[in-house]
């Protein structure tokens, strides 16, 4: 990633929300860290890395669009046409100067445009050529998504650009390679590009699609009706074009004797980053957050501090933002947040839960109980599923997560939301169940 001067990237700010008071013997400290990027989108030519910017148009970028062309895309025949139209709409949304490629994905990956291991550079002529090439897309063959990702990675790596992004569309299960092959492909692509994944129709595997997006720090969603693909692809590409800085890492420093329990993104979606830590110095670790445009995200940081006496206080953690450089150095984005611990014998102070922490603890539990409830429902455990999904309805109601509440109401009959009393519906449309599962990690922000 290039070393940008301050004027070329959004300005980042960090705000920490916590109750720093602990009772005697208390050790667990939780904080919500809000990271906000503002003032991008007016990017001119880079001072530090001019070759990584398009003149007056924001950072240079490369995008690979991977379109499922397996045999099942012919059922119904309109599905393939909708996929072609959606890809054309995405190509129209590319800004001039962006490098791009279209990949035809079956049990093998094939370059549709421009070919010969190259990327095209978007302008009116190449956009027209790419859309013409889409006419050659036809359905036939199997599904091996790992091969699509590896080809996308190879193509994207040929461009010396600031932002590398993939868009992946599938309509079926990854049946023509082993789960290990897909996992290995994801591991080789991690940190090299971000990727949004979409499942069209209802014959694909939710955990596969969400797993791809999670590993590659992108978004996942269902497009149950193929006719809605063009609007979805346009929006995805607009968001990708709005990204201004890649490879931002949340750096967490903790003092001697302090252990990190977890680091999770909690808004706009729940994403556990704990296992993705890379050590960055004594008592310091980096957690990847992907690419940023003008936006705000929330993270839940939980650490365990050594015990201390009443009246003592300590710095429990320091959060900063960095961009790791290829040579091992980092660019510091010049902002930090402090997480504190203060031991008190004031019961009211030490037992009150910070509203931000309480809200996002509930949102993380909401995502978890939806997943557990749907898994139990598939396994035929009606009582277990009812209990978990009832708890989900209760949590969605308390936190004001109206979108998730609506999705839950398509899977259960809600008797009483505040107490979580529900009955499982006898018949549930497959699209409704898959939509709930795919969007279970979407959260609402706490009202400040």
Secondary structure as UniProt FT lines:
FT   HELIX           6..8
FT   STRAND          11..18
FT   STRAND          21..22
FT   TURN            24..25
FT   STRAND          28..38
FT   HELIX           50..52
FT   STRAND          53..54
FT   TURN            55..57
FT   STRAND          58..59
FT   STRAND          61..68
FT   HELIX           71..74
FT   HELIX           78..93
FT   TURN            96..97
FT   STRAND          99..105
FT   STRAND          109..113
FT   TURN            116..117
FT   STRAND          120..121
FT   HELIX           124..133
FT   HELIX           134..136
FT   HELIX           145..156
FT   TURN            157..158
FT   STRAND          163..170
FT   TURN            175..176
FT   HELIX           179..189
FT   TURN            190..192
FT   STRAND          194..200
FT   HELIX           206..215
FT   TURN            216..217
FT   STRAND          220..223
FT   HELIX           226..228
FT   HELIX           229..241
FT   STRAND          245..253
FT   TURN            256..257
FT   STRAND          259..267
FT   STRAND          271..272
FT   HELIX           274..276
FT   STRAND          278..281
FT   TURN            282..283
FT   STRAND          284..292
FT   STRAND          295..304
FT   TURN            310..311
FT   STRAND          313..324
FT   TURN            326..327
FT   STRAND          330..343
FT   HELIX           347..351
FT   HELIX           355..378
FT   TURN            379..380
FT   HELIX           382..399
FT   HELIX           402..408
FT   TURN            409..411
FT   STRAND          412..416
FT   TURN            417..420
FT   STRAND          421..424
FT   HELIX           430..438
FT   TURN            439..441
//
